[in-house]
Amino acid sequence: MLRSMTGFGVGSAAFGRGTLTLELRSVNSRFAEVRVRAGRDLSEHAAYLEQIAKGRIVRGRLDITARLDEAAQHVPELDRRRAISALRELQTLRDELGLVGEVPLTMLTAVPELFRTGFSVDLDSARAALQSALQNALHSLEQMRVTEGGSLHEVLIEHLERVQLLTHEIDSLTQSYADRNRARLRERATRYIESLSVRVDRARLEQELVLLAMHGDILEELNRLSSHCGQFVSMLEQPAAVGRKLDFLLQEMAREVNTIGSKSTDVEIAFRVVELKSEIDRMREQVQNVE
């Protein structure tokens, strides 16, 4: 089953007195990457979310955004012991400096970490809610990636059928091309020998002509190209992530087509080589989105 690397998913779960919501966005990437964006209240759980998500994706960049509704956001609590201690220290400093008047409570606002933030739920409950929301979001994301993968599958099959058709046409032209190529080489060799007015070993000449003709033989490249097409179809049906394998196979297909183009001087074959290159390039663009 082909899966796209592009998708979007949302999941939520009860968290304390409110709701935790996770949004997942995935795009194509050569490797598996996870980035978590969470507010201050959730920042301590970012690494936990990243760890779980990395175990679920094979390829692509996944952005996770975590947010809480107002009911789940914890009201900051005053650290009373810290506040009383800070106030006493300020009063002592006032007395030492010989100042008069009360120490205003507004001075306490400058004391760092005077208010504690965090959740009233314990760590295990928090992790359970995070995991539940993430699983829901991943399921939603997976459904979209599978749907997109189905579309990619159809597009790739269409291009592959075109590649197979062009390969078959080139194969049909190969035999007549080989005969014409040998005849053209023999004609050129004969004219050249006659212009030199020298005696030539005909057996050796025929041998050299055969070697030249073999240099232009593209049968092996066509066979390998057809084999690659068959492998491509098989990979499309595999349940595992095959994006990198497909990309590598398309590189090999492009290499065979380039060799065919360099060996052949036939105009009809050259035209189809150009078409083949275009189809393979389109396939490589699509495969960049396959997981």
C-alpha positions as CSV (number, residue, x, y, z in Angstrom):
1,M,0.0,0.0,0.0
2,L,1.6,3.2,-1.2
3,R,1.6,6.1,1.3
4,S,2.3,9.8,0.6
5,M,4.6,11.8,2.9
6,T,2.1,14.7,2.8
7,G,-0.8,14.8,5.2
8,F,-2.7,16.4,8.0
9,G,-4.2,14.9,11.2
10,V,-5.9,16.1,14.4
11,G,-6.3,14.3,17.7
12,S,-7.6,15.2,21.1
13,A,-7.9,13.8,24.6
14,A,-9.2,14.8,28.0
15,F,-6.5,16.6,30.0
16,G,-7.1,17.7,33.6
17,R,-10.3,19.7,33.5
18,G,-10.1,20.5,29.8
19,T,-8.9,19.1,26.4
20,L,-5.5,18.6,24.8
21,T,-5.4,18.9,21.0
22,L,-2.5,17.9,18.7
23,E,-2.2,18.9,15.1
24,L,0.1,17.0,12.8
25,R,1.4,18.2,9.4
26,S,3.8,16.1,7.4
27,V,5.7,17.0,4.2
28,N,8.3,15.2,2.1
29,S,11.8,14.8,3.3
30,R,14.7,12.4,2.6
31,F,14.8,11.4,6.3
32,A,12.5,11.0,9.3
33,E,12.2,14.3,11.1
34,V,9.9,15.3,14.0
35,R,9.5,18.9,15.3
36,V,7.3,19.7,18.3
37,R,5.8,23.1,19.0
38,A,4.2,23.4,22.4
39,G,3.4,26.2,24.8
40,R,5.2,26.7,28.1
41,D,2.6,24.5,29.9
42,L,3.5,21.6,27.6
43,S,7.1,22.2,26.9
44,E,8.3,19.6,29.4
45,H,6.4,16.9,27.4
46,A,7.8,17.9,23.9
47,A,10.6,15.3,24.0
48,Y,8.0,12.6,25.0
49,L,5.8,13.4,22.0
50,E,8.9,13.4,19.7
51,Q,9.9,10.0,20.9
52,I,6.6,8.4,20.2
53,A,6.1,10.1,16.8
54,K,9.6,9.0,15.6
55,G,8.6,5.4,16.2
56,R,5.6,5.8,13.8
57,I,7.1,7.5,10.8
58,V,9.7,6.1,8.3
59,R,10.3,9.0,6.1
60,G,9.2,12.6,5.9
61,R,9.1,15.7,8.2
62,L,6.4,15.7,10.8
63,D,5.4,19.0,12.6
64,I,3.4,18.6,15.8
65,T,1.6,21.5,17.4
66,A,0.2,21.0,20.9
67,R,-2.4,23.3,22.5
68,L,-4.7,23.3,25.4
69,D,-8.2,24.8,25.8
70,E,-8.8,27.4,28.5
71,A,-10.3,24.9,30.9
72,A,-7.1,22.8,30.8
73,Q,-4.7,25.6,31.2
74,H,-3.5,25.6,34.8
75,V,-3.9,28.8,36.8
76,P,-0.5,29.9,38.1
77,E,-0.1,29.3,41.9
78,L,1.7,31.6,44.2
79,D,4.7,30.0,45.9
80,R,3.7,31.4,49.4
81,R,6.8,30.3,51.2
82,R,9.0,31.9,48.6
83,A,7.0,35.1,48.6
84,I,7.1,35.3,52.5
85,S,10.8,34.7,52.5
86,A,11.4,37.3,49.8
87,L,9.2,39.9,51.6
88,R,11.1,39.3,54.9
89,E,14.5,39.8,53.1
90,L,13.2,43.1,51.6
91,Q,12.0,44.3,55.0
92,T,15.4,43.4,56.6
93,L,17.2,45.3,53.8
94,R,14.9,48.3,54.5
95,D,15.8,48.3,58.2
96,E,19.5,47.9,57.5
97,L,19.4,50.9,55.2
98,G,17.3,52.9,57.7
99,L,14.4,53.5,55.4
100,V,10.9,54.1,56.5
101,G,7.5,52.9,55.2
102,E,6.1,49.5,54.3
103,V,7.7,47.4,51.6
104,P,5.1,47.4,48.7
105,L,3.9,44.0,47.6
106,T,4.4,45.1,44.0
107,M,8.2,44.6,44.5
108,L,7.5,40.9,44.7
109,T,6.6,40.8,41.0
110,A,10.3,41.1,40.3
111,V,11.1,37.9,42.1
112,P,11.7,35.1,39.6
113,E,9.6,32.0,39.6
114,L,7.4,33.4,42.3
115,F,4.4,31.8,40.6
116,R,4.4,28.0,39.9
117,T,3.0,26.8,36.6
118,G,2.2,23.3,35.6
119,F,-0.6,20.8,35.7
120,S,-2.6,19.6,38.6
121,V,-2.6,16.1,37.1
122,D,0.2,13.7,37.8
123,L,2.9,12.8,35.2
124,D,1.4,9.4,34.3
125,S,-2.0,10.9,33.6
126,A,-0.5,13.6,31.5
127,R,1.5,11.1,29.5
128,A,-1.6,9.0,29.0
129,A,-3.5,12.0,27.6
130,L,-0.6,13.0,25.4
131,Q,-0.3,9.5,24.0
132,S,-4.0,9.1,23.4
133,A,-4.2,12.5,21.5
134,L,-1.1,11.6,19.5
135,Q,-2.5,8.2,18.5
136,N,-5.8,9.8,17.4
137,A,-3.9,12.4,15.4
138,L,-1.5,9.8,13.8
139,H,-4.5,7.7,12.8
140,S,-6.1,10.7,11.1
141,L,-2.8,11.5,9.4
142,E,-2.3,8.0,8.2
143,Q,-5.7,7.9,6.6
144,M,-4.9,11.0,4.6
145,R,-1.5,9.7,3.6
146,V,-3.0,6.5,2.4
147,T,-5.6,8.4,0.4
148,E,-2.9,10.6,-1.2
149,G,-0.8,7.4,-1.8
150,G,-3.6,5.9,-3.8
151,S,-3.6,8.9,-6.0
152,L,0.2,8.7,-6.4
153,H,-0.2,5.0,-7.3
154,E,-2.6,5.8,-10.2
155,V,-0.4,8.6,-11.5
156,L,2.8,6.4,-11.4
157,I,1.1,3.5,-13.1
158,E,-0.1,5.8,-15.9
159,H,3.5,7.0,-16.5
160,L,4.9,3.5,-16.2
161,E,2.5,2.2,-18.8
162,R,3.8,4.9,-21.1
163,V,7.4,3.9,-20.4
164,Q,6.6,0.3,-21.2
165,L,4.8,1.2,-24.4
166,L,7.8,3.3,-25.6
167,T,10.2,0.6,-24.6
168,H,8.2,-1.9,-26.7
169,E,8.2,0.5,-29.7
170,I,12.0,0.9,-29.5
171,D,12.3,-2.9,-29.3
172,S,10.3,-3.2,-32.4
173,L,12.5,-0.7,-34.2
174,T,15.7,-2.3,-33.0
175,Q,15.9,-5.1,-35.6
176,S,15.3,-2.9,-38.6
177,Y,17.7,-0.4,-37.1
178,A,20.4,-3.0,-36.7
179,D,20.0,-4.1,-40.4
180,R,20.1,-0.5,-41.6
181,N,23.1,0.3,-39.4
182,R,25.1,-2.7,-40.7
183,A,24.2,-1.7,-44.3
184,R,25.2,1.9,-43.7
185,L,28.5,0.9,-42.1
186,R,29.3,-1.5,-45.0
187,E,28.5,1.2,-47.6
188,R,30.7,3.8,-45.9
189,A,33.6,1.4,-45.5
190,T,33.4,0.3,-49.1
191,R,33.4,3.9,-50.4
192,Y,36.4,4.8,-48.1
193,I,38.4,1.7,-49.3
194,E,37.7,2.5,-52.9
195,S,38.9,6.1,-52.5
196,L,42.2,4.8,-51.1
197,S,42.7,2.3,-53.9
198,V,44.2,-0.3,-51.5
199,R,43.6,-4.0,-51.0
200,V,41.7,-4.9,-47.8
201,D,41.2,-8.2,-46.0
202,R,37.5,-8.7,-46.5
203,A,37.1,-11.1,-43.6
204,R,38.8,-8.7,-41.2
205,L,36.6,-5.9,-42.6
206,E,33.4,-7.9,-41.9
207,Q,34.7,-8.6,-38.4
208,E,35.2,-4.9,-37.7
209,L,31.8,-4.1,-39.1
210,V,30.2,-6.6,-36.8
211,L,32.0,-5.1,-33.8
212,L,30.8,-1.6,-34.8
213,A,27.3,-2.9,-35.2
214,M,27.4,-4.5,-31.8
215,H,28.5,-1.2,-30.3
216,G,25.2,0.2,-31.3
217,D,23.2,-2.9,-30.1
218,I,20.7,-1.8,-27.4
219,L,19.1,-5.1,-26.7
220,E,20.6,-5.5,-23.3
221,E,19.6,-2.0,-22.2
222,L,16.0,-2.7,-23.4
223,N,15.9,-6.0,-21.4
224,R,17.1,-4.3,-18.3
225,L,14.7,-1.4,-18.7
226,S,11.8,-3.9,-19.1
227,S,13.0,-5.7,-16.0
228,H,13.1,-2.5,-14.0
229,C,9.5,-1.7,-15.0
230,G,8.4,-5.1,-13.7
231,Q,10.3,-4.4,-10.4
232,F,8.6,-1.0,-10.1
233,V,5.2,-2.5,-10.3
234,S,6.0,-5.1,-7.6
235,M,7.3,-2.4,-5.3
236,L,4.2,-0.4,-5.7
237,E,2.2,-3.3,-4.1
238,Q,4.5,-3.7,-1.1
239,P,3.1,-2.7,2.3
240,A,6.4,-1.3,3.5
241,A,7.8,2.2,2.8
242,V,9.3,2.0,-0.7
243,G,10.0,5.7,-1.6
244,R,13.8,5.4,-1.6
245,K,13.7,2.1,-3.5
246,L,11.5,3.5,-6.1
247,D,13.7,6.6,-6.5
248,F,16.8,4.4,-6.9
249,L,15.1,2.2,-9.5
250,L,14.1,5.3,-11.5
251,Q,17.7,6.4,-11.5
252,E,18.7,3.0,-12.9
253,M,15.9,3.3,-15.6
254,A,17.2,6.8,-16.5
255,R,20.7,5.4,-16.8
256,E,19.5,2.6,-19.3
257,V,17.6,5.2,-21.3
258,N,20.7,7.5,-21.5
259,T,22.8,4.5,-22.7
260,I,20.2,3.7,-25.4
261,G,20.3,7.3,-26.6
262,S,24.1,7.4,-26.7
263,K,24.3,4.1,-28.7
264,S,21.5,4.7,-31.2
265,T,21.7,7.1,-34.1
266,D,18.2,6.2,-35.4
267,V,15.9,9.2,-35.5
268,E,12.8,7.2,-34.6
269,I,14.5,5.7,-31.6
270,A,16.0,9.0,-30.5
271,F,12.5,10.6,-30.5
272,R,11.2,7.9,-28.2
273,V,14.3,8.2,-26.0
274,V,13.4,11.8,-25.4
275,E,9.8,10.8,-24.5
276,L,11.2,8.1,-22.1
277,K,13.4,10.7,-20.3
278,S,10.4,13.0,-19.9
279,E,8.2,10.2,-18.5
280,I,10.9,9.1,-16.0
281,D,11.5,12.6,-14.8
282,R,7.8,13.0,-14.1
283,M,7.8,9.8,-12.2
284,R,10.8,10.9,-10.1
285,E,8.9,14.1,-9.2
286,Q,6.0,12.0,-7.9
287,V,8.2,9.5,-6.1
288,Q,9.7,12.4,-4.0
289,N,6.3,12.4,-2.1
290,V,6.2,8.6,-1.5
291,E,7.1,7.4,2.0
